[in-house]
Amino acid sequence: MAVTVRDIQEKLRLSVVYGDDSLLSKEITTADISRPGLEMTGYFDYYTPERIQLVGMKEWSYLVKMSSHNRHQVLRKMFQPETPVIIVARNLEIPEEMLRAAEEKQLAILKSNVATSRLSGELSSYLDSRLAERTSVHGVLMDIYGMGVLIQGDSGIGKSETGLELVKRGHRLVADDRVDIYARDEMTLWGEPAEILRHLLEIRGVGIIDVMSLYGASAVKDSSQVQIAVYLENYAKDQVYDRLGNNAEELEIGGVTIPRIRIPVKTGRNISVVIEAAAMNVRAKEMGYDATKTFEERLSQLISQNEVKE
């Protein structure tokens, strides 16, 4: 997903010190951020000009101690054609030589009143999420009790209808039909809708409905962590289903695995309530309470007591 200088300027509410529409439309190709401390001293052997260059108090204090000529020369060397933008943190004063070099090399300068370390973290988090490789999967992503639940299944099984029922029960729709998923880190998956499908839900026989318009802003969410997958399948008499919850399945997306639960769909079963229970059960396990283990322990105790009586 392409990210431009304008995107980060608007997202992080940065002020534009120098730059027109063409400079603010420049694409950012990497989530890495550079603090050009060594470059200020004239050492450019391992300089990475394709990164955002973030100037904080340390870089700025060294820069202002330089002579005007040296300051201008160093900044001209830093400002390369592939450099997307220079960002100055802590609302520090912009040296005149920096403005001159930016004008000569046609490079945007942005400014923030946020502390450098915090600004660096916000930039990294935003760029990591926007530039991460995405995998599109078919399904419905819901936020249920604060847990991201990916509902999958065969076409026509009732995924969207289940999503609508969950919305009516107070949960939030994230995405329907196509869910774009990416790994935020080695252990976390995040999902969001395709822009054209945002807040929309397709119900067979009714058509496309706008969930936000019908149920309000509290019924939708722009993105969510994906913590559990639920697979809906038609009930089959000859199929053996997990009744204790100890046959754990996993779903791998982007190198990250999440638990997956298979739920048989049968007339009379309230699937939305079952999915709610599944989500809460996964959360309980994460908090250290496993109902299956509790049952097995009680069963073992009962067997032991019966053996003693005999």
C-alpha positions in Angstrom: 0.0 0.0 0.0 1.5 3.3 -1.1 2.2 5.9 1.6 3.0 9.5 0.7 4.5 12.4 2.7 1.0 13.9 2.8 -0.4 10.8 4.4 2.0 11.0 7.4 1.5 14.8 7.6 -2.2 14.4 8.0 -2.1 11.3 10.1 0.3 12.7 12.7 -0.9 16.3 12.3 2.5 17.7 11.3 2.9 21.2 10.1 4.3 21.9 6.7 7.4 24.2 6.8 8.3 23.8 3.2 6.8 21.8 0.4 4.1 22.0 -2.3 1.6 19.4 -3.5 4.2 17.6 -5.6 6.7 17.3 -2.8 4.0 16.1 -0.4 2.9 13.5 -2.9 6.3 11.8 -2.8 6.1 8.1 -1.9 7.7 6.6 1.2 9.1 3.2 0.4 10.4 2.0 3.8 9.2 2.0 7.4 12.7 2.5 8.7 13.5 5.9 10.1 16.9 7.5 10.3 18.3 9.9 13.0 21.2 11.5 11.0 23.6 12.1 13.8 26.8 10.8 12.2 25.8 12.4 8.9 25.9 15.8 10.7 29.6 15.2 11.3 30.2 14.5 7.6 30.3 10.7 7.8 28.1 9.4 5.0 29.6 5.9 4.3 26.4 4.1 5.5 23.9 6.8 4.9 20.4 5.6 4.0 18.8 8.5 2.0 15.6 6.5 1.2 14.5 6.7 4.8 12.6 9.5 6.5 15.2 11.7 8.2 14.1 12.7 11.7 15.9 15.6 13.4 15.7 15.7 17.2 17.3 17.7 19.9 20.7 16.0 19.6 21.0 16.5 15.9 19.6 20.0 16.0 22.0 21.1 18.9 25.0 19.9 16.9 23.7 21.4 13.7 23.3 24.9 15.1 26.8 24.9 16.5 28.2 24.5 13.0 29.2 27.5 10.8 26.6 28.6 8.3 28.7 27.4 5.4 29.3 23.9 6.9 25.7 23.6 7.9 24.5 24.3 4.4 27.0 21.9 2.8 26.1 19.0 5.2 22.3 19.5 4.6 22.8 19.7 0.9 24.6 16.3 1.0 21.9 14.8 3.2 19.0 16.0 1.0 19.1 13.4 -1.8 16.5 12.8 -4.6 15.4 9.6 -3.0 14.9 11.2 0.5 11.2 11.4 1.1 11.0 14.1 3.8 12.8 15.8 6.7 10.9 15.9 10.0 12.0 18.2 12.8 10.7 17.3 16.2 10.0 19.2 19.5 9.0 22.3 17.6 12.7 23.2 17.1 13.6 26.3 15.1 14.3 25.5 11.5 17.8 26.9 10.5 17.8 29.1 7.4 20.3 26.9 5.7 17.9 23.9 6.0 15.2 25.9 4.2 17.7 26.9 1.6 18.9 23.4 1.0 15.4 22.1 0.9 14.5 24.6 -1.8 17.6 23.8 -3.8 17.1 20.0 -3.6 13.2 20.2 -3.7 12.6 18.3 -0.5 9.7 18.7 1.9 10.2 19.7 5.6 7.7 18.9 8.2 7.6 20.0 11.9 6.1 18.5 15.1 5.9 19.7 18.7 6.0 16.1 19.9 9.1 14.7 21.6 11.5 12.9 19.3 11.2 9.4 20.8 7.4 9.5 20.8 7.3 10.9 17.3 9.6 8.1 16.1 7.4 5.5 17.7 4.3 6.9 16.1 5.9 7.1 12.7 7.2 3.5 12.9 3.9 2.1 14.0 2.0 3.9 11.2 4.5 3.0 8.5 4.7 -0.6 9.7 1.0 -1.0 9.4 0.6 0.8 6.0 3.6 -0.8 4.3 3.2 -4.3 5.6 2.5 -7.0 3.0 -1.2 -7.9 2.9 -3.0 -11.1 2.4 -6.6 -11.0 1.3 -8.9 -13.7 2.6 -12.6 -14.4 2.1 -14.7 -14.0 5.2 -16.2 -11.6 7.8 -14.1 -9.9 10.4 -16.0 -8.9 13.6 -15.0 -7.2 16.8 -16.6 -9.4 19.5 -16.1 -8.3 23.1 -12.9 -6.6 22.0 -11.6 -9.7 20.2 -11.1 -9.8 16.5 -12.9 -12.9 15.1 -12.5 -14.0 11.5 -15.6 -15.9 10.3 -15.0 -18.1 7.3 -16.8 -20.9 5.5 -18.2 -22.1 2.2 -20.0 -19.7 0.0 -23.7 -19.4 1.0 -23.1 -20.8 4.5 -24.4 -17.6 6.1 -21.2 -15.7 7.1 -22.6 -12.2 6.3 -26.0 -13.0 7.9 -24.2 -14.2 11.1 -22.2 -10.9 11.0 -25.4 -8.9 10.8 -26.9 -10.8 13.8 -23.7 -10.1 15.7 -24.0 -6.4 14.9 -27.6 -6.5 16.2 -26.2 -8.0 19.4 -23.9 -5.0 20.0 -20.7 -6.2 18.3 -18.8 -4.3 15.6 -18.3 -5.0 11.9 -14.7 -4.6 10.6 -14.9 -6.2 7.1 -17.2 -8.3 5.0 -16.4 -10.5 2.0 -12.8 -9.5 1.6 -10.5 -9.0 4.7 -7.0 -7.6 4.1 -4.7 -9.1 6.8 -1.1 -8.2 7.6 1.4 -9.2 10.3 2.0 -6.2 12.5 4.8 -8.2 14.2 5.9 -11.8 14.6 2.9 -12.6 16.9 0.1 -10.2 15.9 -2.2 -10.2 12.9 -4.3 -7.2 12.0 -7.2 -7.0 9.6 -9.1 -4.2 7.7 -11.6 -3.9 4.9 -11.0 -3.1 1.3 -11.7 0.6 1.0 -14.6 0.1 -1.5 -16.3 -2.3 1.0 -15.8 -0.3 4.2 -18.9 -0.5 6.5 -20.8 -2.5 3.9 -22.4 -5.9 4.3 -24.0 -8.0 1.6 -27.1 -9.9 2.5 -28.5 -12.4 0.0 -32.1 -11.4 -0.9 -31.7 -7.9 0.6 -28.6 -6.6 -1.2 -25.8 -4.3 0.1 -26.5 -2.5 3.4 -24.5 0.3 5.0 -24.0 -0.9 8.6 -22.8 2.5 9.8 -25.9 4.3 8.3 -28.4 1.8 9.7 -26.9 1.0 13.1 -24.6 3.9 13.9 -20.9 4.6 14.3 -20.7 2.2 17.3 -21.5 -0.7 15.0 -18.4 -0.5 12.9 -14.6 -0.4 13.3 -12.0 0.5 10.8 -9.5 -2.2 11.7 -9.0 -4.9 14.4 -6.5 -7.4 15.6 -7.3 -10.9 14.3 -7.1 -13.3 17.3 -9.4 -16.2 16.4 -10.8 -17.8 13.3 -14.1 -19.5 13.1 -15.0 -21.9 10.2 -18.6 -22.5 9.5 -19.5 -25.8 7.8 -22.7 -27.7 7.1 -23.5 -30.3 9.7 -23.0 -33.9 8.7 -24.3 -36.9 10.7 -21.2 -39.0 9.9 -18.8 -36.3 10.9 -17.1 -36.4 14.3 -17.0 -33.0 15.9 -14.9 -31.8 18.8 -17.1 -31.8 22.0 -14.4 -31.2 24.6 -12.4 -28.5 23.0 -9.1 -30.3 23.2 -8.5 -30.9 19.4 -7.0 -27.5 18.7 -6.7 -26.3 15.1 -4.6 -23.4 13.9 -4.7 -21.1 10.9 -1.5 -19.5 9.6 -1.6 -16.2 7.8 1.6 -14.3 7.0 3.7 -16.5 9.2 1.5 -15.9 12.3 -0.8 -18.6 13.7 -4.1 -18.1 15.4 -6.6 -20.7 16.9 -9.3 -21.9 14.6 -12.6 -23.4 15.6 -14.9 -25.4 13.3 -18.6 -24.9 14.0 -21.2 -27.1 12.3 -24.2 -25.2 11.0 -27.6 -26.8 11.6 -31.2 -25.6 11.6 -32.0 -24.4 15.1 -28.5 -23.6 16.2 -27.9 -19.9 17.0 -24.5 -19.5 15.4 -24.0 -15.9 16.6 -24.4 -17.0 20.2 -22.0 -19.9 19.6 -19.4 -17.6 18.1 -19.8 -15.2 21.1 -19.1 -18.1 23.5 -16.1 -19.3 21.4 -14.6 -15.8 21.5 -15.1 -15.5 25.3 -13.7 -19.1 25.8 -10.5 -18.2 23.9 -10.2 -15.0 26.0 -10.7 -17.1 29.2 -7.9 -19.5 28.1 -5.6 -16.5 27.5 -6.3 -15.4 31.0 -5.4 -18.8 32.4 -8.8 -20.5 32.7 -9.3 -23.6 30.6 -12.8 -25.2 31.1 -11.6 -28.4 29.3 -8.7 -28.8 31.7 -11.0 -28.1 34.7 -13.4 -30.8 33.4 -10.6 -33.3 32.9 -9.3 -32.6 36.4 -12.7 -33.1 38.0 -13.1 -36.3 36.0 -9.8 -37.6 37.1 -10.7 -36.8 40.8 -14.0 -38.6 40.4 -12.3 -41.7 38.9 -9.8 -41.7 41.7 -12.5 -41.4 44.4 -14.4 -44.3 42.8 -11.3 -46.5 42.7 -10.6 -45.8 46.4 -14.2 -46.8 47.3 -13.8 -50.1 45.4 
